[in-house]
Structures are given as structure tokens and as C-alpha cells.
Amino acid sequence: MGVLVSFPWTTFVKNLWKDSSGLAFDESGDPTTYFWVHLALAITSFLLGTGIGVLGFRGVRALRREGAST
């Protein structure tokens, strides 16, 4: 699940980085607040999704080990 959540966000960050609409970067090429907020959202979502995916995978492995030992 965590990996599935990661792919859209990595694509979003790539598109954000290449943005030429003026939202992500101002006229001088400096990042705007829009850029930083959306980058923080993408990184947070990526990390939470990965962490939850790791926890879920560990839980499934633990259940399988418990079932195999009984």
C-alpha cells in the first residue's frame, strides 16, 4: 500500500519541479511558498505511506510465522 501511494507523489514532485506556470517559481527562478508547501506535503505523504507499508508488511509476516508455528 505504501509503495502505491508513493508513485503519484514522486510524479507530482517531478511535475512541480518542472513547473513553468509561475506557481512554483517566481520570475527570478526562486521557489515560492506554493512550491515549499507542496514539496513538504509530498515528502510527508511519501514517508507516512512507506512507514505504514513497512508496518503492514511486518504484521503480515508475523501472522504467517504465528500460523506456521501452531
C-alpha beads as a LAMMPS data file, in Angstrom:
LAMMPS data file: protein, C-alpha beads

70 atoms
69 bonds

1 atom types
1 bond types

-500.0 500.0 xlo xhi
-500.0 500.0 ylo yhi
-500.0 500.0 zlo zhi

Masses

1 110.0

Atoms # bond

1 1 1 0.000 0.000 0.000
2 1 1 2.748 2.432 0.945
3 1 1 4.546 1.932 -2.344
4 1 1 1.327 2.520 -4.276
5 1 1 0.861 5.836 -2.501
6 1 1 4.454 6.859 -3.286
7 1 1 4.277 6.742 -7.070
8 1 1 1.755 9.569 -7.589
9 1 1 3.683 11.816 -5.215
10 1 1 7.019 11.243 -6.940
11 1 1 5.361 12.148 -10.253
12 1 1 3.826 15.218 -8.617
13 1 1 7.226 16.380 -7.341
14 1 1 8.774 15.917 -10.789
15 1 1 5.975 17.989 -12.327
16 1 1 6.268 20.585 -9.561
17 1 1 9.999 20.883 -10.226
18 1 1 9.400 21.440 -13.962
19 1 1 6.517 23.894 -13.403
20 1 1 6.599 26.883 -15.708
21 1 1 3.180 28.343 -14.845
22 1 1 4.592 30.713 -12.243
23 1 1 3.088 28.920 -9.257
24 1 1 6.153 27.010 -8.090
25 1 1 8.830 29.515 -9.112
26 1 1 8.744 33.274 -9.370
27 1 1 10.127 35.382 -12.240
28 1 1 13.679 35.179 -10.923
29 1 1 13.507 31.369 -10.635
30 1 1 13.276 31.249 -6.850
31 1 1 10.892 28.717 -5.250
32 1 1 7.614 30.166 -3.980
33 1 1 5.642 29.294 -0.862
34 1 1 3.415 27.130 -3.084
35 1 1 6.468 25.073 -4.030
36 1 1 7.656 24.579 -0.438
37 1 1 4.206 23.691 0.930
38 1 1 3.533 21.151 -1.800
39 1 1 7.007 19.681 -1.538
40 1 1 6.506 19.248 2.229
41 1 1 3.121 17.589 1.620
42 1 1 4.608 15.203 -0.918
43 1 1 7.539 14.235 1.311
44 1 1 5.288 13.755 4.344
45 1 1 2.853 11.603 2.392
46 1 1 5.695 9.550 0.915
47 1 1 7.259 8.919 4.327
48 1 1 3.947 8.093 6.036
49 1 1 2.914 5.774 3.205
50 1 1 6.250 3.984 3.284
51 1 1 6.168 3.658 7.080
52 1 1 2.631 2.297 7.104
53 1 1 3.535 -0.114 4.307
54 1 1 6.526 -1.406 6.281
55 1 1 4.389 -1.867 9.408
56 1 1 1.746 -3.727 7.414
57 1 1 4.326 -5.980 5.793
58 1 1 5.833 -6.787 9.204
59 1 1 2.369 -7.561 10.572
60 1 1 1.597 -9.963 7.729
61 1 1 4.944 -11.711 8.209
62 1 1 4.328 -12.026 11.955
63 1 1 0.879 -13.511 11.368
64 1 1 2.294 -16.028 8.910
65 1 1 5.027 -17.061 11.355
66 1 1 2.471 -17.392 14.147
67 1 1 0.196 -19.507 11.951
68 1 1 3.069 -21.752 10.845
69 1 1 4.196 -22.430 14.423
70 1 1 0.788 -23.648 15.656

Bonds

1 1 1 2
2 1 2 3
3 1 3 4
4 1 4 5
5 1 5 6
6 1 6 7
7 1 7 8
8 1 8 9
9 1 9 10
10 1 10 11
11 1 11 12
12 1 12 13
13 1 13 14
14 1 14 15
15 1 15 16
16 1 16 17
17 1 17 18
18 1 18 19
19 1 19 20
20 1 20 21
21 1 21 22
22 1 22 23
23 1 23 24
24 1 24 25
25 1 25 26
26 1 26 27
27 1 27 28
28 1 28 29
29 1 29 30
30 1 30 31
31 1 31 32
32 1 32 33
33 1 33 34
34 1 34 35
35 1 35 36
36 1 36 37
37 1 37 38
38 1 38 39
39 1 39 40
40 1 40 41
41 1 41 42
42 1 42 43
43 1 43 44
44 1 44 45
45 1 45 46
46 1 46 47
47 1 47 48
48 1 48 49
49 1 49 50
50 1 50 51
51 1 51 52
52 1 52 53
53 1 53 54
54 1 54 55
55 1 55 56
56 1 56 57
57 1 57 58
58 1 58 59
59 1 59 60
60 1 60 61
61 1 61 62
62 1 62 63
63 1 63 64
64 1 64 65
65 1 65 66
66 1 66 67
67 1 67 68
68 1 68 69
69 1 69 70
